Amino acid sequence: MNDKEFTTVMRRLAADEAPRLFAIIEEYGEHDDARVAGYGLAFEDRAEVNSVEGGFHLTAQSAETARTLFDISSRSSGGRAHVVWLDEAATIT
């Protein structure tokens, strides 16, 4: 295998195993207001999330589990949390 072929193999490997990027959005009211609470990476076996304010990092079983944990905090202030997959959001016009 030459250098060019091996570079192609490495790029495919990286793309196939890349985590999915998502955001945790906190909604307040009934579609009244929202904010990005955190950004995460969903791996095959876990999700890693960092809050946008910094200082809070979460490892969860999945993006949905992370959303549930953010939801507990959001509900105390009258909101609720959502997962937004950024690869899907990028296609929204």
Steps between C-alpha positions, in 0.01 A plus 500: 500500500643838406478823704194632315307175548592483867391862550162407349471202736581720801242763397231235460589348836483841670167583332346163584596521866438872552268594786180691423484860617189614687377786713284500810246779460302628798152623408313742727125547480304353211740585214562841663878491542791260473872486560785263428593341833773267377670330210576133482660220308311173469729201474383144442517418873449838673437873467728777626345843565649834604286789617534825307578686822793269563580322821249218444584179316272199480556145382175313436388177335351691206399847380145428617624411850696828507185684391309342789760625748489852354119477504501454878689828537286676236172401664603667826490830310188422297668367188572177323799364309527373143772322298578663165723299267724753326555292187122514450474866605757598237261394225216721623447806283 
